[in-house]
Amino acid sequence: MHTIKALAACGLLVLPVLAQADNLRLHSPTIQAGSHLSEKHVFNGFGCNGKNVSPELVWEGAPKQARSFAVTVYDPDAPTGSGWWHWVALNIPTSVTRLSEGVGTADGAAMPPGSVQVRTDYGMPGFGGACPPVGDKPHRYIFTVYALKTEKIDLPENATAALAGYMIHSNVIAKASFTAVYGRR
């Protein structure tokens, strides 16, 4: 710990600062934090038969210096060695503090104007619901909203979720998350 502080003090290490992170809050009227996801939010494919509907997400308390938002859904328990990105949406205007249920379609037609959905680990943009392997312990699905210091993150059309994640983390000033779980027998 002393080494990190010393490197930061010398300007050799730049640590991110999360301004007012305790004030940004995220919740969902359609998913309770800590609950099991319903079939509505399960993927339809890869052996899963859900409805693949993105949940409603609502956030409040963003820092005044926020210039845009990003939303992600991530499964750290996927047996890939790097987790699984289920949804990555960027460039959401600060006038938006809610994504309605079902807006995460692949065509992005219902997303707020100017926002972009990045290709997920399912290989396409938009929300991709839960679909853990049969027999795995229930996986965690982390829903996160990020307040960003930039209005727009420019990415190539075929950008990966990992590249988008890098750019989000490079511009974050606050974030809020909740987790839900889902497993298949």
C-alpha positions as CSV (number, residue, x, y, z in Angstrom):
1,M,0.0,0.0,0.0
2,H,2.8,2.4,0.8
3,T,4.3,1.7,-2.6
4,I,1.1,2.7,-4.4
5,K,0.8,5.9,-2.3
6,A,4.5,6.7,-3.1
7,L,4.0,6.1,-6.8
8,A,0.9,8.3,-6.9
9,A,2.6,11.0,-4.9
10,C,5.5,11.1,-7.5
11,G,3.1,11.3,-10.4
12,L,4.1,7.8,-11.6
13,L,0.7,6.3,-10.9
14,V,-2.6,8.0,-11.6
15,L,-5.5,6.7,-9.5
16,P,-9.1,7.2,-10.7
17,V,-11.2,9.5,-8.6
18,L,-14.8,8.6,-8.2
19,A,-16.6,11.9,-7.3
20,Q,-19.7,11.6,-5.2
21,A,-19.9,7.9,-5.9
22,D,-21.9,7.4,-2.7
23,N,-24.8,9.5,-4.1
24,L,-25.3,7.6,-7.4
25,R,-27.9,4.9,-6.9
26,L,-29.3,2.3,-9.3
27,H,-32.4,0.1,-8.9
28,S,-34.8,-1.8,-11.1
29,P,-38.6,-2.0,-10.7
30,T,-38.4,-5.3,-12.5
31,I,-35.5,-7.0,-10.7
32,Q,-34.9,-6.9,-6.9
33,A,-31.3,-6.7,-5.9
34,G,-30.1,-10.1,-4.7
35,S,-33.1,-11.9,-6.3
36,H,-33.3,-14.6,-8.9
37,L,-33.8,-13.4,-12.5
38,S,-37.1,-14.5,-14.1
39,E,-37.5,-16.2,-17.4
40,K,-38.3,-12.8,-18.8
41,H,-34.6,-11.8,-18.4
42,V,-33.1,-15.1,-19.6
43,F,-31.6,-15.4,-23.1
44,N,-33.4,-17.1,-25.9
45,G,-30.7,-19.3,-27.5
46,F,-27.6,-21.2,-26.5
47,G,-30.0,-23.8,-25.0
48,C,-32.0,-21.3,-23.0
49,N,-35.6,-20.5,-23.6
50,G,-36.2,-17.1,-22.0
51,K,-37.8,-14.0,-23.4
52,N,-34.5,-12.0,-23.5
53,V,-36.1,-8.7,-22.3
54,S,-33.9,-6.1,-20.8
55,P,-35.0,-4.9,-17.4
56,E,-36.1,-1.4,-16.5
57,L,-33.3,0.4,-14.8
58,V,-33.6,3.7,-12.9
59,W,-30.7,5.8,-11.5
60,E,-30.5,9.0,-9.5
61,G,-27.9,11.1,-7.7
62,A,-25.4,11.5,-10.5
63,P,-22.6,14.0,-10.0
64,K,-23.1,17.4,-11.6
65,Q,-20.0,17.0,-13.7
66,A,-21.4,13.9,-15.4
67,R,-21.6,14.3,-19.2
68,S,-23.1,10.9,-20.2
69,F,-24.0,7.5,-18.7
70,A,-23.1,4.0,-19.6
71,V,-24.9,0.8,-18.5
72,T,-23.5,-2.7,-18.3
73,V,-24.6,-6.2,-17.3
74,Y,-21.7,-8.5,-16.5
75,D,-21.5,-12.1,-15.3
76,P,-18.2,-12.7,-13.5
77,D,-19.0,-16.4,-13.0
78,A,-19.1,-17.4,-16.7
79,P,-16.6,-20.2,-17.3
80,T,-14.6,-18.3,-19.9
81,G,-11.7,-17.0,-17.8
82,S,-12.9,-13.4,-18.4
83,G,-16.6,-13.4,-17.5
84,W,-19.4,-12.6,-19.9
85,W,-20.8,-9.3,-21.1
86,H,-24.6,-9.3,-21.4
87,W,-25.2,-5.7,-22.2
88,V,-23.0,-2.6,-22.8
89,A,-24.8,0.7,-23.6
90,L,-22.8,4.0,-24.0
91,N,-23.4,7.6,-24.7
92,I,-26.6,7.8,-22.8
93,P,-27.4,11.5,-22.4
94,T,-27.5,13.0,-18.9
95,S,-31.1,13.9,-19.4
96,V,-31.9,10.2,-19.2
97,T,-32.1,8.6,-15.8
98,R,-34.2,5.5,-16.8
99,L,-34.2,2.8,-19.4
100,S,-37.6,1.2,-19.9
101,E,-38.1,-2.5,-19.8
102,G,-37.4,-4.0,-23.3
103,V,-35.3,-1.1,-24.7
104,G,-32.2,-3.3,-25.2
105,T,-33.2,-4.8,-28.5
106,A,-30.4,-5.6,-31.0
107,D,-31.5,-2.8,-33.4
108,G,-31.4,-0.2,-30.6
109,A,-34.5,1.5,-31.9
110,A,-36.0,2.2,-28.4
111,M,-32.7,3.4,-26.8
112,P,-32.3,7.1,-26.1
113,P,-31.2,9.2,-29.1
114,G,-27.4,9.2,-29.4
115,S,-26.8,6.1,-27.3
116,V,-24.9,3.1,-28.7
117,Q,-25.1,-0.6,-27.8
118,V,-21.8,-2.5,-28.2
119,R,-21.6,-6.1,-29.3
120,T,-21.9,-8.4,-26.3
121,D,-20.3,-11.8,-25.8
122,Y,-23.2,-13.3,-27.6
123,G,-21.7,-11.6,-30.7
124,M,-24.4,-9.0,-31.3
125,P,-25.4,-5.6,-29.8
126,G,-28.3,-5.2,-27.3
127,F,-29.3,-7.0,-24.1
128,G,-28.5,-10.7,-23.9
129,G,-30.1,-12.3,-21.0
130,A,-28.8,-14.9,-18.5
131,C,-27.9,-18.3,-19.8
132,P,-25.4,-20.1,-17.5
133,P,-24.4,-23.7,-18.2
134,V,-26.7,-26.4,-16.9
135,G,-25.5,-27.6,-13.5
136,D,-23.3,-24.5,-12.7
137,K,-24.0,-22.9,-9.3
138,P,-26.2,-19.8,-9.9
139,H,-24.2,-17.0,-11.7
140,R,-24.2,-13.4,-10.5
141,Y,-25.4,-10.7,-12.9
142,I,-24.0,-7.3,-12.0
143,F,-26.1,-4.4,-13.3
144,T,-24.1,-1.1,-13.3
145,V,-24.6,2.5,-14.3
146,Y,-21.6,4.7,-14.8
147,A,-21.6,8.5,-14.7
148,L,-18.9,9.5,-17.3
149,K,-16.9,12.7,-17.7
150,T,-17.3,12.7,-21.5
151,E,-20.4,13.2,-23.6
152,K,-19.4,10.6,-26.1
153,I,-17.1,7.6,-26.3
154,D,-16.1,6.9,-29.9
155,L,-15.7,3.3,-30.7
156,P,-15.3,1.3,-34.0
157,E,-18.6,-0.2,-35.1
158,N,-17.4,-3.7,-34.3
159,A,-15.9,-2.8,-30.9
160,T,-15.8,-5.5,-28.3
161,A,-17.3,-5.2,-24.8
162,A,-13.8,-5.3,-23.4
163,L,-12.8,-2.3,-25.4
164,A,-15.9,-0.5,-24.3
165,G,-15.3,-1.4,-20.7
166,Y,-11.8,0.0,-21.0
167,M,-13.1,3.3,-22.3
168,I,-15.9,3.4,-19.7
169,H,-13.4,2.9,-16.9
170,S,-11.1,5.5,-18.3
171,N,-13.9,8.1,-18.1
172,V,-15.9,7.1,-15.0
173,I,-16.5,9.6,-12.2
174,A,-19.2,7.6,-10.3
175,K,-20.9,4.2,-10.5
176,A,-23.6,2.3,-8.9
177,S,-24.5,-1.4,-9.1
178,F,-26.8,-4.2,-7.9
179,T,-26.5,-7.9,-8.4
180,A,-29.1,-10.6,-9.2
181,V,-28.5,-14.4,-9.7
182,Y,-29.7,-17.1,-12.1
183,G,-28.9,-20.8,-12.4
184,R,-30.1,-23.8,-14.5
185,R,-30.3,-27.4,-13.2
